[in-house]
Amino acid sequence: MEQEHLAELKRQMAAQSEHISKALQLRMNPLVHQRSIAYLVQCASQIQEQEQRVSSLLERRQEIRQECIRQQQRLELTEQHRLHCLKDYIAVEQVRQSNEADRDWIARSVWKERTNASQIQAMSKSEGKI
């Protein structure tokens, strides 16, 4: 948008310069020539200001791009850290679940042995009564 405006200013100045040059060839009028020169100087000043604006915007765009790249890198690092933490959590959770399964198995084994022992005692008592 700003670059298009700059190009338009340059086109206008070139057209006016050509028009002034032709008018000067047709009729030499010092007052008109002075005003024309002042107008062209004003156009040149506007063009220079617009070029500075465009340059400033290009620099700002480059800064924004660099910041975007830095933010993307930070995001990637954060995602890598999240995945690493998730892997650690999964490993710890698997160990916890494995330990819990072992405790359950041991508890069932003890319960089963006690149940079997009481059944055997009950059977031996009932056999002894017969």
C-alpha positions in Angstrom: 0.0 0.0 0.0 2.7 2.5 1.0 4.9 1.3 -1.9 2.0 1.8 -4.3 1.6 5.3 -2.9 5.3 6.0 -3.4 5.1 4.7 -7.0 2.1 7.0 -7.6 3.9 10.0 -6.3 6.9 9.3 -8.6 4.5 8.9 -11.6 2.8 12.2 -10.7 6.1 14.0 -10.4 7.4 12.6 -13.7 4.2 13.6 -15.4 4.3 17.1 -13.9 8.0 17.5 -14.8 7.3 16.5 -18.4 4.3 18.9 -18.5 6.4 21.7 -17.0 9.2 21.0 -19.5 6.9 21.2 -22.5 5.2 24.4 -21.1 8.6 26.0 -20.7 9.6 25.2 -24.3 6.4 26.8 -25.5 6.5 30.0 -23.5 9.2 31.2 -21.1 7.6 32.8 -18.0 9.9 33.2 -15.1 7.1 33.4 -12.5 5.5 30.2 -13.7 8.8 28.5 -14.0 9.7 29.5 -10.4 6.3 28.1 -9.2 6.8 24.9 -11.2 10.3 24.4 -9.7 8.8 25.0 -6.2 6.1 22.4 -6.9 8.7 19.8 -8.1 10.8 20.4 -5.0 7.7 19.8 -2.9 7.0 16.6 -4.9 10.6 15.5 -4.3 10.2 16.2 -0.6 7.0 14.1 -0.5 8.7 11.3 -2.4 11.6 11.4 0.1 9.2 11.2 3.1 7.3 8.4 1.5 10.6 6.5 0.8 11.5 6.9 4.5 8.1 5.6 5.5 8.4 2.6 3.2 11.9 1.9 4.5 10.7 2.2 8.1 7.9 -0.2 7.4 10.2 -2.7 5.7 12.5 -2.6 8.8 9.5 -3.0 11.1 8.3 -6.0 9.0 11.8 -7.6 9.3 11.7 -7.1 13.1 8.2 -8.6 13.3 9.4 -11.6 11.2 12.4 -12.1 13.5 10.1 -11.9 16.5 7.7 -14.4 14.9 10.6 -16.8 14.3 11.7 -16.4 18.0 8.2 -17.1 19.2 7.9 -20.2 16.9 11.2 -21.5 18.3 10.0 -20.9 21.9 6.7 -22.7 21.0 8.6 -25.7 19.6 10.8 -25.9 22.7 7.7 -25.7 24.9 6.1 -28.5 22.9 9.3 -30.6 23.1 9.4 -30.0 26.9 5.7 -31.0 27.1 6.3 -34.2 25.2 9.3 -35.0 27.4 7.2 -34.4 30.6 4.5 -36.6 29.1 6.9 -39.4 28.5 8.3 -39.1 32.0 4.7 -39.1 33.4 3.8 -42.2 31.4 6.9 -44.0 32.6 6.2 -43.1 36.3 2.6 -44.1 35.9 3.5 -47.4 34.3 5.8 -48.2 37.3 3.0 -47.1 39.7 0.4 -49.3 38.0 2.8 -52.2 37.9 3.6 -51.8 41.6 -0.1 -51.6 42.4 -0.8 -54.8 40.3 2.0 -56.5 42.3 0.5 -55.4 45.6 -3.0 -56.6 44.5 -1.5 -60.0 43.4 0.3 -60.4 46.7 -2.8 -59.4 48.7 -4.9 -61.9 46.7 -2.3 -64.6 47.2 -2.2 -64.1 50.9 -6.0 -64.0 51.0 -6.2 -67.1 48.9 -3.7 -68.9 51.2 -5.7 -67.9 54.3 -9.0 -69.0 52.7 -7.5 -72.3 51.6 -6.0 -72.8 55.1 -9.3 -72.1 56.8 -11.1 -74.4 54.4 -8.6 -77.2 55.1 -9.0 -76.6 58.9 -12.7 -76.7 58.6 -12.6 -79.9 56.5 -10.2 -81.6 59.0 -12.5 -80.6 61.9 -15.5 -82.0 60.1 -13.6 -85.2 59.2 -12.6 -85.5 62.8 -16.2 -85.4 64.0 -17.3 -88.1 61.7 
